[in-house]
Structure formats: structure tokens, C-alpha cells
């Protein structure tokens, strides 16, 4: 006659991430392995598909290795078969994998079980070590916060734990929700949100909620930390800097064991530090993204500028730019036009970054195509204005100078909101300010061309506002008058000499101070070597 069978048994499963649950040993044979069809499926690629099984022999539970690759271990010793006793630890040969603890339901409580009761010193120590491990090994903020909540559950013996953070609207939202057996999907605290908000706003230390509300709950606010040099970290004590809540719900009205307050305070501080580090990391990623965008914009901008300016017997030119730390939409061009003339352009697009650089590229395409058409400069500028308004809705605009110069010295030019261009004559320097609105700004804008007759030896100086608005260490602007003095000091020097003199003057004036805007400069000289031009 068969003897009585053993009492029911469970395996207490401890996961590598610190999670913990119970698995009843039923039915028997009870298979353990990686496959989902096992009674206990463990998600670790190092565990064999059918690693071990538990059977009953002569009224006792026996565990057997099923030919696993890495072996079966009980209490640290490799075994092929082993009669299980209360509190036996079952492992798979890896310290960072699952561990099973065999327990008889209704049997004598082991010393291990007593030591690992919620709130015991061993549980508290294990909980803090798990948080330390997560902080050191994990790259996931959510994983570390989950470890904090699990540690708080172990420390307090509560049934459910939540970590709530303020969302974009300033309200508390659940970030982590767990019970002692695993994650809680879609769960929310039983305490009303209004009471949680009031508690966060009023208190900065651990508080206990009356049991009639939810059966007993405790929480500690998460306060924003500030990090400083020398690895120093401290709390920001202002109530407005409370960023969330570590909230625990107990099964009864018992308050947490002695010493839980200090450990919970430590856990809350660790959670706050993790969140601050995550915020700083996001800011670093945002800066890196912006720097990459600026590098792209810089490449676009540099590709716009002509590598070499054309020349003729009756016309010479020099142009270039001084880039700033930021990227704008400065652009200049000199290109052969129909019937032996040249088209010149200089533009400054509003804004910074990739958007401005792309709009400058768009303008370049239109100006490059314009000299090959028979459209008058006024009509061409009006067409570009309509095009920009259709594409940007007036949110981006450009100041532009565009003109056509002929071999006989006739210059027709439109200044659309751009800084005054300078005409250097034997009799002095003339300013030619804007007569029209910027492109892309006003639908009703009209564009008026100015016509001048150039004389041999005259030079034309076009620039963007980054030149006259360049600042020195005292914050003083370079200014238009200083530009005119530099131009006058060059006398009858050619285009190249004037160009170099202006750039040198700006560099000496700024003294290496970083500028907020690019500088583009184009100098055009009419007449061969100062002699009268031939038509």
C-alpha cells in the first residue's frame, strides 16, 4: 500500500531583475526550462529548453537534471538527482540568472523564510544591493526606477508600489506600478489623485495615510536634485521642485517597521538622482542633435558660396565670408549673364540653422536661373516674393540685393530690405539704401530698380548685416561709418585689396570675439586697371 504523499510545495522564484513570485509545484512531473510548455518557463537563453523536472518518490519531492548543457545546482552543488528539503536553493550555474527556493506549504518555516520575511534586516540589505546593482549595470531609467519600487516593497512589506511623476500638464502620472509578484499593468493608486497632489504639495517627508482611506498607505515625495562640480549632489528643497511620489499600499493598517523611514528616504533620493541624470542626458542628446543639425547646415551653406568668382577685362570681383558659431542663410553670387553682362546677388535669410540654409539654397537656384531669362529685375524679384510667401506664409523672409551690370557700365539693381550698398567714386562714397521690402514678407510689396552709370575705376561694396553688426569685447558695433572709413583708406586699390582690408579691419575690431551672425562680403570693380571701359 502506498504511503501518504508529501504536502503541497511551491517554488519561490527570484528573477535576475529582482522580481519575485511563487510557482506551485503541480502537476507532477513538474518541468522547468526555457520552453513555454514547461510548468515553469524561465526566460534565460542559457537555461536549456527542458532543464530539469521535479517528481515524487517515496513520499518526497525529487529534482532531476534532464541532461542540461550547464548543469543543475542545489545549494551551490552540482547534482543530477536530489531529494528536496525545506529551503533548498535551486540554481542553473549562473549567478545572474534565476534562483528557486523550495518550500513546503504548511510545513515548518525555514530559518531562511524567517530571515526573508518582509521588513527583515536581510530583505532590507538585499533590496538596497539590488538597487545598487541596477544603478551600476542598467542603461534604462525605467529599469532602475522599477528596482527602486521593488526595493521599497521589500523594505516595507507593502502589497503594491507606485512611482508617480509629474507629466507635461503638471499632474501626477504613474511611471512604475508593481506588486510583490511582478508588474501591474494599467493599475492606479487607490488613494484619490487630489489627496496625493495635496500630500505632495504640503509635505517633504514620509507620511502615513489613515487606514480607512485605502487600508493603509505610505509615501515620500521625490524632490528634484541638483548636481554640481566635484560629484556633489544635493536636494532642492523648494516645494515647487517636487517632481513625483514614491507611494506604497499596505494590506492592513500596520505602519512600516522601524528603520523603514530612513531606507525609504534613501530610495526616494536615489530615484530623484536617476531622474535628474536622465534629464541631463536628454539635454546632452538634444545639444548633440542641434550640433549635428548645425554641421549639416554649415555644409549646405558652404556649398552655396562660389568657389571662384568670374571676371572680364572690364570687371573684377572678390568675395567671401566669415562664418560664425551659429549658421545663418548668408549667400552671395556673381555670375555671367546674357549679352556679355554679369548678374550679382547678395542675400541674408532670416533665422538660423538648417531651415535658413535650405531657403538660401532655394534663392540661389532662382538667382542662378534668372540671368538666362529676359525677365526684368523688378519682375524677377516680385516673382520670388510671391514664391516665398506661398511656401513660408510670411514666417521666413530674406533681404536681397540683385542687379545686372553691363559692359558699358549700366547697372540696374534692386535693394529689397538689405543694408545699403556702397559706391566708391572718385568724388567720395555713396550709400544706396533699400527702396523695397524684403522678399517673402509682404504680398503687396513692389520692387523698384535703381539704375546708375558706372565709371572706370569705381568699386561697389555689398555686405550682409553681420559685418556692420559685428561686436568687440565691449559690445560695440563695427558700424557702417567704420566700414566707410576703411573703404576710403584703400584709395584706388582694386577689388581684392579692398576686400582684404575690410576683413582685416573686422577681425582686428572684434579681437577674436565669437560673432552671432555670419559675414558675407562682395566687392565688384568696374573698368580695366582704372582705365575707361569699352562698351
C-alpha positions as CSV (number, residue, x, y, z in Angstrom):
1,X,0.0,0.0,0.0
2,X,1.3,3.4,-0.9
3,X,2.1,5.8,1.8
4,X,0.7,9.3,2.1
5,X,2.0,11.8,-0.4
6,X,4.0,14.9,0.6
7,X,2.3,18.2,1.4
8,X,1.9,20.7,-1.4
9,X,5.0,22.6,-2.3
10,X,5.9,25.8,-4.1
11,X,9.0,27.2,-5.7
12,X,9.8,30.8,-4.8
13,X,11.2,32.3,-8.0
14,X,13.7,35.2,-7.9
15,X,14.4,36.7,-11.2
16,X,17.7,38.4,-12.4
17,X,16.0,41.8,-12.3
18,X,14.9,41.4,-8.7
19,X,11.3,40.3,-9.4
20,X,9.9,37.5,-7.2
21,X,6.9,35.2,-7.4
22,X,5.6,31.8,-6.3
23,X,5.1,28.8,-8.6
24,X,3.0,25.9,-7.1
25,X,4.7,22.5,-7.8
26,X,1.8,21.0,-9.7
27,X,1.1,18.9,-11.7
28,X,3.9,16.3,-11.1
29,X,6.1,15.6,-13.0
30,X,6.8,19.4,-12.9
31,X,9.1,20.5,-15.7
32,X,11.5,23.5,-15.6
33,X,13.1,25.1,-18.6
34,X,13.2,27.7,-21.3
35,X,10.2,26.3,-23.4
36,X,6.8,27.9,-22.8
37,X,5.2,24.4,-22.5
38,X,7.1,23.7,-19.2
39,X,5.2,24.2,-15.9
40,X,7.8,26.8,-15.0
41,X,9.2,28.6,-18.1
42,X,12.3,30.8,-17.4
43,X,13.3,33.4,-20.0
44,X,17.1,32.9,-20.0
45,X,18.9,31.7,-23.2
46,X,21.5,29.9,-21.1
47,X,18.9,27.6,-19.5
48,X,18.1,24.5,-21.5
49,X,14.7,24.1,-23.2
50,X,13.9,21.2,-20.8
51,X,16.4,21.7,-18.0
52,X,15.1,19.8,-15.0
53,X,12.0,18.2,-13.5
54,X,10.5,17.5,-10.1
55,X,8.9,14.1,-9.3
56,X,7.6,12.4,-6.2
57,X,9.4,9.3,-5.0
58,X,8.6,7.5,-1.6
59,X,6.7,10.5,-0.3
60,X,9.3,13.1,-1.1
61,X,10.0,15.6,-3.9
62,X,13.0,14.8,-6.0
63,X,14.6,17.1,-8.6
64,X,16.4,15.6,-11.7
65,X,18.7,17.1,-14.3
66,X,17.4,16.3,-17.8
67,X,20.7,16.5,-19.5
68,X,21.1,20.3,-19.4
69,X,24.0,22.0,-21.0
70,X,25.2,23.9,-18.0
71,X,24.0,21.7,-15.1
72,X,21.6,21.7,-12.2
73,X,22.7,23.1,-8.8
74,X,21.2,22.7,-5.3
75,X,22.6,24.8,-2.5
76,X,25.6,25.6,-4.7
77,X,26.5,22.0,-5.5
78,X,26.0,20.4,-9.0
79,X,23.6,17.4,-8.8
80,X,22.0,15.0,-11.2
81,X,19.3,14.0,-8.6
82,X,18.5,15.5,-5.3
83,X,15.8,14.9,-2.6
84,X,14.4,18.4,-2.0
85,X,14.1,19.7,1.6
86,X,12.6,22.9,3.0
87,X,14.6,26.0,1.9
88,X,16.7,24.3,-0.7
89,X,18.1,26.7,-3.3
90,X,18.0,25.6,-6.9
91,X,20.2,27.3,-9.5
92,X,21.4,26.9,-13.1
93,X,25.1,27.7,-12.9
94,X,24.9,31.4,-13.3
95,X,25.0,34.0,-10.5
96,X,22.9,36.5,-12.6
97,X,20.2,34.1,-13.6
98,X,17.1,32.7,-11.8
99,X,17.2,31.2,-8.4
100,X,14.4,28.9,-7.0
101,X,13.7,28.3,-3.3
102,X,11.8,25.1,-2.4
103,X,9.1,25.5,0.2
104,X,6.6,23.0,1.6
105,X,3.2,24.7,2.1
106,X,2.1,24.3,5.7
107,X,5.4,22.7,6.7
108,X,7.9,24.0,9.1
109,X,9.1,27.5,8.3
110,X,12.7,27.6,7.5
111,X,15.2,30.0,9.0
112,X,15.7,31.4,5.5
113,X,12.0,32.1,5.2
114,X,12.0,33.8,8.6
115,X,15.1,35.8,7.6
116,X,13.4,36.9,4.4
117,X,10.1,38.0,5.8
118,X,9.1,41.4,4.6
119,X,10.8,44.1,6.5
120,X,13.6,41.9,7.9
121,X,17.1,43.1,8.0
122,X,18.2,40.6,5.3
123,X,15.4,41.7,3.0
124,X,16.4,45.3,3.5
125,X,20.0,44.6,2.8
126,X,19.1,42.6,-0.3
127,X,16.8,45.3,-1.6
128,X,19.5,48.0,-1.3
129,X,22.0,45.8,-3.0
130,X,19.6,45.2,-5.9
131,X,19.1,48.9,-6.3
132,X,22.9,49.4,-6.3
133,X,23.3,46.7,-8.9
134,X,20.6,48.3,-11.1
135,X,22.2,51.7,-10.8
136,X,25.6,50.3,-11.8
137,X,24.6,47.9,-14.6
138,X,21.5,49.4,-16.2
139,X,21.2,51.9,-19.0
140,X,17.4,52.1,-18.7
141,X,15.8,54.7,-16.4
142,X,12.6,52.6,-16.2
143,X,14.6,49.5,-15.1
144,X,16.3,51.4,-12.3
145,X,13.0,53.0,-11.1
146,X,11.4,49.6,-11.1
147,X,14.2,48.3,-8.9
148,X,13.6,51.2,-6.5
149,X,9.9,50.3,-6.2
150,X,10.7,46.6,-5.7
151,X,13.1,47.5,-3.0
152,X,10.5,49.7,-1.3
153,X,8.1,46.8,-1.4
154,X,10.7,44.5,0.2
155,X,11.6,47.1,2.8
156,X,8.0,47.9,3.9
157,X,6.2,44.7,3.3
158,X,3.5,46.6,1.4
159,X,1.4,44.8,-1.3
160,X,1.6,47.3,-4.1
161,X,4.0,50.1,-5.0
162,X,3.9,53.0,-7.4
163,X,6.3,55.7,-8.6
164,X,4.4,58.7,-9.9
165,X,5.9,61.6,-11.8
166,X,4.6,65.0,-12.9
167,X,3.6,65.0,-16.6
168,X,3.7,67.8,-19.1
169,X,0.4,69.2,-17.6
170,X,1.9,69.1,-14.1
171,X,-0.3,66.3,-12.9
172,X,1.0,63.1,-11.3
173,X,1.1,60.1,-13.7
174,X,2.1,56.5,-12.9
175,X,5.6,55.7,-14.3
176,X,6.1,52.3,-12.4
177,X,3.5,50.1,-10.9
178,X,4.4,46.8,-9.2
179,X,3.3,44.2,-6.7
180,X,5.4,41.7,-4.8
181,X,4.8,39.2,-7.6
182,X,5.5,41.4,-10.6
183,X,4.4,44.3,-12.7
184,X,0.9,45.8,-12.5
185,X,-0.4,46.6,-16.0
186,X,-2.7,49.7,-16.0
187,X,-3.0,49.8,-12.3
188,X,-3.5,53.1,-10.4
189,X,-3.3,54.0,-6.7
190,X,-6.4,53.6,-4.7
191,X,-5.9,56.9,-3.0
192,X,-7.7,59.7,-4.9
193,X,-5.4,61.8,-7.1
194,X,-6.5,65.0,-5.3
195,X,-5.3,63.6,-2.0
196,X,-2.0,62.6,-3.5
197,X,-1.5,66.0,-5.0
198,X,-2.3,67.7,-1.7
199,X,0.1,65.4,0.1
200,X,2.9,66.1,-2.3
201,X,2.4,69.9,-2.1
202,X,2.3,70.0,1.7
203,X,4.9,67.6,2.8
204,X,8.6,66.8,2.1
205,X,9.0,63.8,4.4
206,X,7.5,60.3,4.8
207,X,3.8,60.4,5.6
208,X,1.3,57.7,6.5
209,X,-2.3,57.7,5.2
210,X,-5.1,56.7,7.6
211,X,-6.2,53.0,7.0
212,X,-9.8,53.9,6.4
213,X,-8.7,55.5,3.1
214,X,-7.1,52.5,1.4
215,X,-6.3,50.0,4.1
216,X,-3.0,51.8,4.9
217,X,-0.6,53.5,2.6
218,X,2.7,55.4,2.9
219,X,4.6,57.7,0.5
220,X,7.5,60.0,0.2
221,X,7.8,62.8,-2.3
222,X,10.6,62.8,-4.9
223,X,12.4,66.2,-4.7
224,X,14.4,67.5,-7.6
225,X,18.2,67.2,-7.0
226,X,20.9,69.4,-8.3
227,X,24.2,68.1,-9.4
228,X,27.3,70.3,-9.1
229,X,31.0,70.1,-9.8
230,X,33.2,67.6,-7.9
231,X,30.5,64.9,-7.9
232,X,28.4,66.8,-5.5
233,X,24.7,66.2,-5.4
234,X,22.1,67.9,-3.2
235,X,18.3,68.3,-2.7
236,X,16.4,71.3,-4.0
237,X,14.1,71.9,-1.0
238,X,11.5,74.2,-2.6
239,X,8.1,72.7,-2.7
240,X,7.7,73.7,-6.3
241,X,10.6,71.4,-7.1
242,X,8.7,68.2,-6.0
243,X,8.7,66.1,-9.2
244,X,6.8,63.0,-8.1
245,X,5.9,60.5,-5.4
246,X,7.1,57.1,-4.2
247,X,3.8,55.6,-3.0
248,X,3.1,52.2,-1.3
249,X,-0.1,50.5,-0.3
250,X,-0.2,48.1,2.6
251,X,-2.6,45.2,3.1
252,X,-3.5,46.3,6.6
253,X,-3.3,49.2,8.9
254,X,0.2,48.4,10.3
255,X,2.8,51.1,9.8
256,X,6.2,50.1,8.4
257,X,8.8,48.5,10.6
258,X,11.3,50.6,12.4
259,X,14.1,51.8,10.1
260,X,11.9,51.8,7.0
261,X,11.7,55.6,7.1
262,X,15.5,56.0,6.6
263,X,15.6,53.4,3.9
264,X,12.7,54.8,2.0
265,X,14.2,58.3,2.2
266,X,17.4,56.8,0.7
267,X,15.4,55.1,-2.1
268,X,13.5,58.3,-2.9
269,X,16.8,60.2,-3.1
270,X,18.2,57.5,-5.5
271,X,15.1,57.7,-7.7
272,X,15.4,61.5,-7.8
273,X,19.0,61.3,-8.7
274,X,18.3,58.8,-11.5
275,X,15.6,61.1,-12.9
276,X,17.9,64.1,-12.8
277,X,20.6,62.2,-14.5
278,X,18.1,61.1,-17.2
279,X,17.1,64.8,-17.6
280,X,20.7,65.8,-18.0
281,X,21.3,63.0,-20.5
282,X,18.3,64.1,-22.6
283,X,19.7,67.7,-22.6
284,X,23.0,66.3,-23.8
285,X,21.3,64.4,-26.6
286,X,19.4,67.5,-27.6
287,X,22.6,69.5,-27.7
288,X,24.3,66.8,-29.8
289,X,21.3,66.8,-32.2
290,X,21.4,70.5,-32.5
291,X,25.2,70.4,-33.2
292,X,24.7,67.8,-35.9
293,X,22.0,70.0,-37.4
294,X,24.3,73.0,-37.4
295,X,27.0,70.8,-39.1
296,X,24.6,69.9,-41.8
297,X,23.5,73.5,-42.3
298,X,27.1,74.6,-42.4
299,X,27.9,72.1,-45.2
300,X,24.8,73.4,-47.1
301,X,25.8,77.0,-46.6
302,X,29.4,76.4,-47.7
303,X,28.2,74.7,-50.8
304,X,26.2,77.8,-51.8
305,X,29.2,80.1,-51.9
306,X,31.0,80.3,-55.3
307,X,34.5,78.7,-55.3
308,X,35.8,81.2,-57.8
309,X,34.3,84.5,-59.0
310,X,34.2,85.2,-62.7
311,X,36.0,88.2,-64.3
312,X,36.3,90.0,-67.5
313,X,38.6,92.7,-69.0
314,X,36.2,95.3,-67.7
315,X,35.1,93.7,-64.4
316,X,36.9,92.1,-61.4
317,X,35.4,90.9,-58.1
318,X,36.4,89.5,-54.7
319,X,34.1,87.8,-52.2
320,X,34.0,85.6,-49.2
321,X,32.6,85.1,-45.8
322,X,33.5,84.8,-42.1
323,X,31.4,82.0,-40.5
324,X,30.0,82.4,-37.0
325,X,29.5,79.7,-34.4
326,X,25.8,79.6,-35.5
327,X,24.6,79.1,-39.0
328,X,22.6,81.6,-41.0
329,X,21.4,82.0,-44.5
330,X,24.0,84.4,-46.0
331,X,24.7,84.0,-49.7
332,X,26.5,85.9,-52.4
333,X,26.9,85.3,-56.1
334,X,28.4,86.8,-59.3
335,X,27.5,85.0,-62.5
336,X,27.8,85.7,-66.2
337,X,24.5,86.9,-67.7
338,X,23.3,87.1,-71.2
339,X,24.8,89.5,-73.8
340,X,28.2,89.8,-72.0
341,X,27.0,91.2,-68.7
342,X,27.1,89.9,-65.1
343,X,24.4,89.2,-62.5
344,X,25.3,89.9,-58.9
345,X,23.4,89.0,-55.8
346,X,23.8,89.0,-52.0
347,X,21.1,87.7,-49.6
348,X,20.5,87.2,-45.9
349,X,17.7,84.8,-44.9
350,X,16.0,85.3,-41.6
351,X,16.6,82.7,-38.9
352,X,19.3,80.2,-38.2
353,X,20.0,76.5,-38.8
354,X,19.1,74.1,-41.5
355,X,15.9,76.0,-42.4
356,X,17.7,79.2,-43.2
357,X,20.4,77.4,-45.1
358,X,17.8,75.5,-47.2
359,X,15.9,78.7,-48.0
360,X,19.2,80.3,-49.1
361,X,19.8,77.3,-51.4
362,X,16.3,77.9,-52.9
363,X,17.1,81.5,-53.5
364,X,20.4,80.5,-55.1
365,X,18.6,78.3,-57.6
366,X,16.3,81.1,-58.6
367,X,19.1,83.6,-59.0
368,X,21.2,81.2,-61.0
369,X,18.3,80.7,-63.4
370,X,17.4,84.4,-63.6
371,X,20.3,85.6,-65.8
372,X,19.2,83.2,-68.6
373,X,15.7,84.7,-68.8
374,X,14.6,88.0,-70.3
375,X,12.6,89.0,-67.3
376,X,13.4,92.4,-65.9
377,X,15.0,92.5,-62.4
378,X,11.8,94.1,-60.9
379,X,9.6,91.4,-62.3
380,X,12.0,88.7,-61.2
381,X,12.1,90.0,-57.6
382,X,8.3,90.2,-57.5
383,X,8.1,86.6,-58.7
384,X,10.5,85.4,-56.0
385,X,8.5,87.3,-53.4
386,X,5.3,85.5,-54.4
387,X,7.0,82.2,-54.4
388,X,8.4,82.6,-50.8
389,X,5.0,83.8,-49.5
390,X,3.3,80.7,-50.9
391,X,5.9,78.4,-49.4
392,X,6.5,80.0,-46.0
393,X,3.4,82.0,-45.3
394,X,5.4,85.0,-44.3
395,X,7.2,83.2,-41.5
396,X,10.6,83.4,-43.2
397,X,11.9,86.2,-45.4
398,X,15.2,87.3,-46.9
399,X,16.8,90.7,-47.5
400,X,18.3,90.7,-51.0
401,X,20.3,92.8,-53.4
402,X,20.1,91.7,-57.0
403,X,21.4,93.5,-60.1
404,X,22.7,93.3,-63.6
405,X,25.8,95.1,-64.8
406,X,26.6,95.6,-68.5
407,X,30.0,96.1,-70.1
408,X,29.1,99.7,-70.9
409,X,28.7,100.4,-67.2
410,X,25.0,100.4,-66.9
411,X,23.9,98.9,-63.6
412,X,20.2,98.1,-62.7
413,X,19.9,96.9,-59.1
414,X,17.0,96.2,-56.6
415,X,17.7,96.5,-52.9
416,X,15.0,94.6,-51.1
417,X,15.3,95.4,-47.4
418,X,19.1,94.8,-47.4
419,X,21.7,97.1,-45.8
420,X,22.9,100.0,-48.0
421,X,25.4,99.0,-50.7
422,X,28.3,101.4,-51.2
423,X,29.5,103.0,-54.4
424,X,33.1,104.2,-54.2
425,X,33.7,107.1,-56.6
426,X,36.5,109.5,-57.1
427,X,34.3,112.2,-55.5
428,X,33.5,110.1,-52.4
429,X,31.4,107.2,-51.1
430,X,27.7,107.0,-51.9
431,X,25.2,105.0,-49.8
432,X,22.4,103.3,-51.7
433,X,19.8,102.2,-49.1
434,X,16.9,99.8,-49.7
435,X,13.9,101.0,-51.7
436,X,11.8,97.9,-51.4
437,X,10.6,95.4,-48.7
438,X,12.3,92.1,-48.0
439,X,11.3,89.1,-50.1
440,X,8.7,86.8,-48.6
441,X,7.3,89.4,-46.1
442,X,4.5,91.4,-47.8
443,X,2.2,90.2,-50.6
444,X,1.6,93.8,-51.8
445,X,5.3,94.7,-52.0
446,X,6.5,96.4,-55.1
447,X,10.1,96.3,-56.3
448,X,11.8,99.3,-57.7
449,X,15.1,99.0,-59.7
450,X,17.7,101.7,-59.3
451,X,19.8,102.5,-62.4
452,X,23.3,104.0,-62.3
453,X,26.0,104.6,-64.9
454,X,29.3,103.3,-63.6
455,X,32.6,105.0,-64.4
456,X,36.0,103.3,-64.9
457,X,37.8,102.6,-61.5
458,X,34.6,102.6,-59.4
459,X,34.1,99.9,-56.9
460,X,30.9,98.5,-55.4
461,X,30.8,97.1,-51.9
462,X,27.9,94.7,-50.9
463,X,27.7,93.0,-47.5
464,X,25.3,91.4,-45.0
465,X,24.4,92.9,-41.7
466,X,26.7,90.5,-39.8
467,X,29.6,92.9,-40.9
468,X,28.2,96.1,-39.6
469,X,26.7,94.4,-36.5
470,X,30.0,92.6,-35.6
471,X,30.8,93.3,-31.9
472,X,34.0,93.6,-29.9
473,X,34.6,92.6,-26.3
474,X,33.0,95.8,-25.1
475,X,29.8,95.1,-27.1
476,X,30.5,98.0,-29.5
477,X,29.2,97.6,-33.1
478,X,31.6,97.8,-36.1
479,X,29.0,100.0,-37.8
480,X,28.6,101.5,-41.3
481,X,30.7,104.6,-40.7
482,X,33.7,102.5,-39.7
483,X,33.2,100.4,-42.9
484,X,33.2,103.6,-45.0
485,X,36.4,104.8,-43.3
486,X,38.1,101.5,-44.1
487,X,36.9,101.7,-47.7
488,X,38.1,105.3,-48.1
489,X,41.5,104.4,-46.7
490,X,42.1,102.0,-49.6
491,X,42.2,104.8,-52.1
492,X,42.2,103.5,-55.6
493,X,43.0,99.9,-54.6
494,X,41.4,97.1,-56.6
495,X,38.6,94.7,-55.5
496,X,40.9,92.2,-53.9
497,X,42.8,94.9,-51.9
498,X,39.5,96.4,-50.6
499,X,38.1,93.0,-49.7
500,X,41.1,92.0,-47.7
501,X,41.3,95.4,-46.0
502,X,37.6,95.1,-44.8
503,X,38.0,91.6,-43.5
504,X,41.2,92.5,-41.6
505,X,39.6,95.6,-40.1
506,X,36.6,93.5,-38.8
507,X,39.0,90.8,-37.4
508,X,41.1,93.4,-35.6
509,X,38.0,95.2,-34.3
510,X,36.3,92.0,-32.9
511,X,39.6,90.7,-31.4
512,X,38.5,87.1,-31.7
513,X,35.1,87.5,-30.0
514,X,32.6,84.9,-31.3
515,X,30.0,86.5,-33.5
516,X,26.3,85.7,-33.6
517,X,26.0,86.1,-37.3
518,X,27.9,85.2,-40.5
519,X,29.5,87.9,-42.5
520,X,29.3,87.9,-46.3
521,X,31.1,90.4,-48.4
522,X,31.2,91.0,-52.2
523,X,33.4,93.7,-53.8
524,X,33.0,94.5,-57.6
525,X,35.4,96.7,-59.5
526,X,34.4,98.2,-62.8
527,X,36.9,99.2,-65.6
528,X,40.2,97.6,-66.6
529,X,43.0,98.8,-64.3
530,X,41.2,102.0,-63.7
531,X,41.0,102.9,-67.5
532,X,37.8,103.8,-69.3
533,X,35.7,100.8,-70.1
534,X,34.9,99.8,-73.6
535,X,31.3,99.0,-74.4
